[in-house]
Amino acid sequence: MTYCVGMMLDRGLVLMSDTRTNSGVDNISVFRKMYHWQVPGERMIAIMTAGNLATTQHVISQLEERTKAPADRHNCLLEAPTMFQVASLVGKLLAETIHEREHFNGEEGQGRFTASIIVAGQIKGMEPRLFMIYPEGNFIEASYDTPFFQIGETKYGRPIILRGYDRTMSFEDAVKLLMVSFDSTLKANLSVGLPLDLLVIEKDRFEPLHARRITAADPYFQQISSGWGEALKRAFYSLPDYSFEE
């Protein structure tokens, strides 16, 4: 399992993903789940993946190969005229990959190769856009009513984002909010783990405003983790006491 979040703000997009991949409690590995490509001054595209590792790595490898293809071959990431078409092509590739693996594995293997993807980015002359792609290849787009997407182990970190999100918040506050969301998930589920990958995409910049890997030794993340725990305790004890007396 994994945990990835893509969030829309007025200023742009903020993405965060963990890196843990496990096939049982005794087989835990670290694999990158966030990737990005850019054409300076023209487009910035990022992808986060969750699900079967072989499936997602095949999709990413196919996309990487296409970015290195000869000039006479179509490239969905670097040439598609809109982010909608980028999402459509990524969704088609994901669905085809899952279908091929399920077909090769036979009926007994159905459902073992499922995966989902978040696609985010901006193409010059258009607004930043955020999509969540399902295993079937279809997708939905973020909006004012649904301004963020999660894939993987979503339930532990979702309440944090719902209570703290504001579309007008700064990038710095958005990163802080995501760190709290991830810390809560890390505490509750062993299938999500450090290090975390962070990417901030500012509107009309077409290159990362901020990108870094957050390890267990990161002093800011340690402050967030311990500070959030203490803040929760203070908030809990500040609530009105329950009484058995009427």
N, C-alpha and C positions, 0 to 999 in steps of 0.2 A: 504494500500500500504506500501511498505518498500523500502529500498535501501541497497544493499549489493555489495561489490566489492572484487574480488579475483585477485591478481596481481602476475605475475611471474618476478623474478629477477635472475641475475646470482647467487646470494647468496642464493636464496630460494624463499619463498612465503610470501606475506603480505595480510591479510584479514581484512576487516572491515564491520560491519553491524550496522544498527540502531535497535531500539527496539520498535518502535511505531506500534500498531495495532489498526485500527479504523473500526467501523461499523456505519459510520455517524459522523457528527461533534459533537454530544453530547454523544458519546460512544467511548472514547479513552482509551487504556490500554497499558501497557508495558509488552512485552514478549520477552524472549531471542530468537534470530534467528541464533545464531552461537553455534556450538557444536564441541567438539573434543575428540578423543580417542587416546591412545598411548600404545605401548608396548615398554618399555625402551630398547634402543639399536637395535630395530627391525623395528618399523613403527610408523608413526605419521599421523593421518587422521583427517581432519576437514570438516565440512559441514555447509553451510549457506542456509537458506530457505526464500522463498518469495511466497506470494499467500494466499490461503484460510488457515486460522489458524488451523482449525480442521484437514484438510488434512495433513499439514506439521507436526503437533504434533503427528498424528497417525504414520507417517513414522519414526519420531525420536524415538517415544516410541517403535516401532517394532525393530529398530536398537539397542536401549538400552537393550531391553529384550534379544536380541541375544548375546550381549556382556556378559550377565550374565547367559547364557544357560549352561547346563551341558557339560562336556568335550567331550561327545560322540555325540554332535550335532554340525553341521557345522555353523560357524560364518563368515559372509561375510566380516565384518570389520577387524577382528583380524586374519583371516586365509587365506583370498584370496591371491593368489600368486602375483598378480599384481594390480596396481591402476586401470588399465583398467577394470579388473574384479570387483573391488569394485564399480566403476561407473556403470557398467552393472547391478549389483545386486541392487544398490540403484535406478537406473532408472526403473527396473522391479517392485520394490516395490512401487514406486511412481505411475506408470501407473496402477497397480492393485488397489491401494487405490482409485485413482480418478474414475476408472471404477466401483468399488463396490458402491461408494457413488452416482454416477450419476444413476446407475441402481436402487438403492434403492429409490432415490428421484423421479424417473420417467423422462419422456422426458422434462417436463416443467423446471426441474432443471438442464438440461444439461449446462455445462460451469461454474456453480457456484463454483465448487470445484477445479478449476485449481490451479496449483502451479508449481514452478520451483526451482531448487536446484543447488548450486555450490559445487562441491566435490574437495578437495585439499589434497595433502599429499605426502608422500614418504615411500617406502618400501626398506629395506636395500638391497644394491647391484644394485639399480635402481635410475634413476633421479627423482626429484620432478615433479609431474604432476598436472594439473589443468583442470577440466571438468565443462561444463555447461549442466545440464540435463533439458530437456523440459518436459512438462506435459505428452506427449505421451510415455515417457520413453527413447526416443533416446537422444543422446548427441553429443557434439563436444568437442574437446580438444584444449587447448591453444597452440600456436606455436609462432615462431619468428614474424610472420605476425600478429597474434592476441594474444598478450601477457597478456591480462587481460579480465575478464568477469564482467558484471554487471547484476543484476537482480532487478526487482522492478521498482522504479521511476528513470530511468537511464538518461534521456535527459538533466537535468540541470547540473549534475556533469561530464558528459562525455567529453565536450570540455576542461575542466581543465586537465583531465588525458591525453588526446590526445596531448596537447601542452607541458605538463611537463614531461611525462614519458620517462625514459631512462633505458634500461635493466641493465646497469652497475651501476645505482645509489645505494647509500647506503640504508640500511633499514631505517635509520633516515629520509633521504630525501623522501623515499617512504611514510612513515607515514605522514610526513608534506604534501605531495601532496594529499594523501587521505583525510586528514583533511580539506584542502581547497575545495576539491570536495564535501565532505559532508556538509561543511558550506554553499556552494553555493546552494546545494539542500535543506537544511533546510530553507534557506531564501526564496526559491521560492515555496515550497510545504509543506502545513501543514500536509500532510499524512506521512511525514518522520520526526522523532523526536529523541531527546536525551532521555536516554544515548546511547552512541555508544560502541560497543564491538570491541576490537582490538586483533589480534593474529598474531605474527611473527614466521614463521617456517624457521629455518636455515637449509640449506642443510646438511644432514648426522648427524643431532643432535638428531632427534627422540624424542624430547620433546620441548615444547614451549620455544623459546628464550625470548619472551616477550608477556605477555597477561595482559590486563587491561580493565576496564570499564571507559569510559570517560563521565563524567556528565557535566551539565550546569555550575557547579561551578569550573570545572577544569581550573586552571590558564593558562596552555599552550594553551588549545583550545580557551580560551578567547583572548589570544594574537594573535593567528592565525586568528580568526574571525575579530577582529578590525584591525589588521595589513593588512590583505588582502583587506579589504574595502578601507583603506587609500591608499594602493599601486595602486589599480585600479583607484582611482581618480587622483593620480599623473601621472599615465601612460596616462590616457585620456587627461589631460590638456597639456601633453608634445607632443602630436601628432600635426602635422601641422594643422593650422586653415583653415577652409573652407571659401571661398570668393565668394560673389555674382558678383564680378567684374571679367571679363575675363582677 
